[in-house]
Amino acid sequence: SDEWYDLQRQIQDIPISFVGLPTSDLFMMGRPSEPKDGSSRVRGTLQIPQMIEQYQFQGTFGINNVGNAFTPQGNCDPLRLASMCVGVYQAGTKRDAELLFQCISTSAKAAIGCGNLKVPKLEEGDEADFVIFNTNASNGRRPKGSLAELIYDPPGEKTTLYTGHVVQVGMG
């Protein structure tokens, strides 16, 4: 709409990131007005992919306060959130998967002031901040051959490195 374009023009040089919280939004929204009326439950969340692609906003999505009254379900795994967002945003193309991955990686770091939107190039001697995913078929999961397959069916096993040190190994 024209309002989104107006907002984009007004904040174009200000470092603002929009953060969607789809797990909380989907749980809290769409309550029927009648206790037994389940036919009308419109639900939604901030349309982060559209905001990035159509309006050139900076955006990401995350999970807040898992296990409370507003988000009793799920876990804090960003890759599983990206997988859920395939359905939430009807984002089933290879390009969509790349954008969802960007939202849980470089865009998320940029939103909290810990990086920029450029995909880092690892050089010898750099401190390593990354995750290694076990992409082999195990535990009944499909093998992963692409980023899209990683998003569609996240592996359970992974190793997380932060500043060059292993900080987590195993299921996550």
Solvent accessible surface area in square Angstrom, and as a share of the most:
residue,aa,sasa,rsa
1,S,78,0.50
2,D,112,0.58
3,E,138,0.62
4,W,82,0.29
5,Y,88,0.33
6,D,57,0.30
7,L,59,0.29
8,Q,41,0.18
9,R,139,0.51
10,Q,135,0.60
11,I,25,0.13
12,Q,120,0.54
13,D,131,0.68
14,I,97,0.49
15,P,135,0.85
16,I,67,0.34
17,S,37,0.24
18,F,43,0.18
19,V,75,0.43
20,G,2,0.02
21,L,56,0.28
22,P,0,0.00
23,T,11,0.07
24,S,2,0.01
25,D,32,0.16
26,L,47,0.23
27,F,74,0.31
28,M,78,0.35
29,M,89,0.40
30,G,17,0.16
31,R,139,0.51
32,P,28,0.17
33,S,110,0.71
34,E,106,0.48
35,P,124,0.78
36,K,195,0.83
37,D,48,0.25
38,G,50,0.48
39,S,106,0.69
40,S,68,0.44
41,R,96,0.35
42,V,130,0.75
43,R,106,0.39
44,G,25,0.24
45,T,17,0.10
46,L,62,0.31
47,Q,74,0.33
48,I,0,0.00
49,P,17,0.11
50,Q,82,0.37
51,M,4,0.02
52,I,25,0.13
53,E,82,0.37
54,Q,78,0.35
55,Y,5,0.02
56,Q,114,0.51
57,F,9,0.04
58,Q,74,0.33
59,G,4,0.04
60,T,5,0.03
61,F,7,0.03
62,G,19,0.19
63,I,41,0.21
64,N,48,0.25
65,N,100,0.52
66,V,49,0.28
67,G,60,0.58
68,N,49,0.25
69,A,81,0.63
70,F,116,0.48
71,T,0,0.00
72,P,70,0.44
73,Q,77,0.34
74,G,61,0.59
75,N,67,0.34
76,C,92,0.55
77,D,10,0.05
78,P,67,0.42
79,L,5,0.02
80,R,74,0.27
81,L,7,0.03
82,A,0,0.00
83,S,26,0.17
84,M,69,0.31
85,C,0,0.00
86,V,30,0.17
87,G,56,0.54
88,V,42,0.24
89,Y,26,0.10
90,Q,164,0.73
91,A,5,0.04
92,G,50,0.48
93,T,79,0.46
94,K,145,0.61
95,R,120,0.44
96,D,30,0.15
97,A,0,0.00
98,E,65,0.29
99,L,2,0.01
100,L,0,0.00
101,F,59,0.24
102,Q,51,0.23
103,C,0,0.00
104,I,24,0.12
105,S,33,0.21
106,T,18,0.11
107,S,4,0.02
108,A,32,0.25
109,K,90,0.38
110,A,29,0.22
111,A,34,0.26
112,I,135,0.68
113,G,66,0.64
114,C,75,0.45
115,G,49,0.47
116,N,92,0.47
117,L,67,0.33
118,K,156,0.66
119,V,115,0.66
120,P,95,0.60
121,K,158,0.67
122,L,113,0.56
123,E,114,0.51
124,E,184,0.82
125,G,79,0.76
126,D,75,0.39
127,E,126,0.57
128,A,19,0.15
129,D,64,0.33
130,F,69,0.29
131,V,60,0.34
132,I,94,0.48
133,F,44,0.18
134,N,48,0.25
135,T,54,0.31
136,N,111,0.57
137,A,62,0.48
138,S,41,0.26
139,N,110,0.56
140,G,86,0.82
141,R,70,0.26
142,R,144,0.52
143,P,88,0.56
144,K,22,0.09
145,G,72,0.69
146,S,55,0.36
147,L,61,0.30
148,A,12,0.10
149,E,71,0.32
150,L,15,0.08
151,I,0,0.00
152,Y,78,0.30
153,D,22,0.11
154,P,9,0.06
155,P,6,0.04
156,G,4,0.04
157,E,56,0.25
158,K,21,0.09
159,T,33,0.19
160,T,31,0.18
161,L,28,0.14
162,Y,132,0.50
163,T,49,0.28
164,G,42,0.41
165,H,125,0.56
166,V,86,0.50
167,V,91,0.52
168,Q,71,0.32
169,V,109,0.63
170,G,26,0.25
171,M,114,0.51
172,G,31,0.30
